[in-house]
Amino acid sequence: MSKVSLYIYTKNTDLHAMSAFETIKSVLNYPYLNGLKRYRHITLTFTGWTDDEARQKVDEFNRHSFQLLNPNKEAALLQLQDALVGEISSSDLDAEGRLLKRLIETAFDGHLTEVSVSIAWEFSVDAHGLSEDLLKDELRHRIIDTTSYTQGLLINPIYEHFKWQISTRTAVG
Amino acid sequence: MPRLAVIQFPGSNCEYETARAARYAGFDVDIVRWTISRDDFHRYDAYILPGGFSYQDRIRSGAIAAKLPVIQYLQEADTLNKPIMGICNGCQILAEAGMIPNLSGEHKVEVALARNIKGQDPHGFVCDWTYVRFVRPEKSMFSSFIDSDMVFPIPVNHGEGRFVVPDTVDLSQCTVALYTDASGTASEKYPITPNGSAQGIAGICNQKGNVFALMPHPERASLLKQIPLWIDSYWAYEKRRSLRLSEDFEGPCMPFFKAMKSAVLAGVSHV
């Protein structure tokens, strides 16, 4: 089994991220956020191919199809390094993944077994003396989980789930 | 004459027809901007958040608008029991701001509006006529005049209109609008509920009965001339009868706006 991860971002200004950043800084008054990027994270799981083969097939697919990303306005990274990244999942995004799989699976000759879609937010934050765990707790409480007018923005915990990426290193300070 | 503010956000697109419906109901109506000052805001007796796409639905529909200072003023108006109606995007903003159903009384986010689904699949934007009926209408100042078996034809236009209600949220003391068929039978199934909404919910009133958030558009069914002839309703028959006349007759949803006015004139004492 092999997986190909694509972190898709807009080449031009991402209006979602821009508005989120402005709202966090100027309305929620959280001063420690220095930057915010948003990615659409698509993970394709294949059977019967090595990682290299799978990546090659996805590259080939992206050259003649806009279904995963539109190269006129989007580009993709294979992984996010040295960053504080959190991912949003929801039943809506799960449904989007299932639909996407149905749309593209014939192009992969039966090797594609699963497609998952999530939204990844990459934070650039001033740690202001906090440890990584405390900083993550503060971010969850102040700008991520929307619980009231004054708290949270990036997810609605009623139907969206948030988790920090485990494999990343924190870039703070 | 009571004064009503229709609050315009960047991206609102139903403010003028909403203002017209409220004007017809007898309000002195102003369309005010989201940047209005607190003093100016509190000069009004009632408020409507109209439909549209505030801030282009960035992040989630209503998420950014729900963080603006004007929402704090709106929460202050809620504590004074002034009538507040949110239509479509206004409904999404009220949910994101924790103003419905507000069971805690602290404006905590208790329900959400997620993207439309049909079965298990994404369903995209819906644009259609639906029917709604009210459960416990007597608990809201917007519907205390109606019977629970009355059916209202009303249009929907949204991509994120699926109410998500956690099991811990008990709506049994709130007025709830349900999607029904033309005869008033509620069902969660498509096409009666066009968006996969939990329990087939189309709208929720807060527990106090003064804040009403509705995904369908009552302002687009407030005059008889807005009702299409093809729907299965008494109102289509009424429209046929009125076609020869040039007068503007009231449509099925005008009473919601009139109820807001009655509440203001009665001193907003529903609670």
Chai-1 contact restraints between the chains, C-beta under 6 A:
chainA,res_idxA,chainB,res_idxB,connection_type,confidence,min_distance_angstrom,max_distance_angstrom,comment,restraint_id
A,L15,B,R58,contact,1.0,0.0,6.0,A-B,restraint_1
A,H16,B,R58,contact,1.0,0.0,6.0,A-B,restraint_2
A,H16,B,I59,contact,1.0,0.0,6.0,A-B,restraint_3
A,S19,B,Y55,contact,1.0,0.0,6.0,A-B,restraint_4
A,S19,B,R58,contact,1.0,0.0,6.0,A-B,restraint_5
A,S19,B,I64,contact,1.0,0.0,6.0,A-B,restraint_6
A,A20,B,I59,contact,1.0,0.0,6.0,A-B,restraint_7
A,T23,B,I64,contact,1.0,0.0,6.0,A-B,restraint_8
A,T23,B,K67,contact,1.0,0.0,6.0,A-B,restraint_9
A,V27,B,K67,contact,1.0,0.0,6.0,A-B,restraint_10
A,D92,B,A114,contact,1.0,0.0,6.0,A-B,restraint_11
A,D92,B,R115,contact,1.0,0.0,6.0,A-B,restraint_12
A,A95,B,Q120,contact,1.0,0.0,6.0,A-B,restraint_13
A,A95,B,D121,contact,1.0,0.0,6.0,A-B,restraint_14
A,A95,B,P122,contact,1.0,0.0,6.0,A-B,restraint_15
A,E96,B,P122,contact,1.0,0.0,6.0,A-B,restraint_16
A,L99,B,P122,contact,1.0,0.0,6.0,A-B,restraint_17
A,T146,B,V109,contact,1.0,0.0,6.0,A-B,restraint_18
A,T147,B,V109,contact,1.0,0.0,6.0,A-B,restraint_19
A,S148,B,G98,contact,1.0,0.0,6.0,A-B,restraint_20
A,S148,B,H107,contact,1.0,0.0,6.0,A-B,restraint_21
A,S148,B,K108,contact,1.0,0.0,6.0,A-B,restraint_22
A,Y149,B,I71,contact,1.0,0.0,6.0,A-B,restraint_23
A,Y149,B,A97,contact,1.0,0.0,6.0,A-B,restraint_24
A,N156,B,A112,contact,1.0,0.0,6.0,A-B,restraint_25
A,I158,B,A112,contact,1.0,0.0,6.0,A-B,restraint_26
A,I158,B,V164,contact,1.0,0.0,6.0,A-B,restraint_27
A,Y159,B,A112,contact,1.0,0.0,6.0,A-B,restraint_28
A,Y159,B,A114,contact,1.0,0.0,6.0,A-B,restraint_29
A,Y159,B,V164,contact,1.0,0.0,6.0,A-B,restraint_30
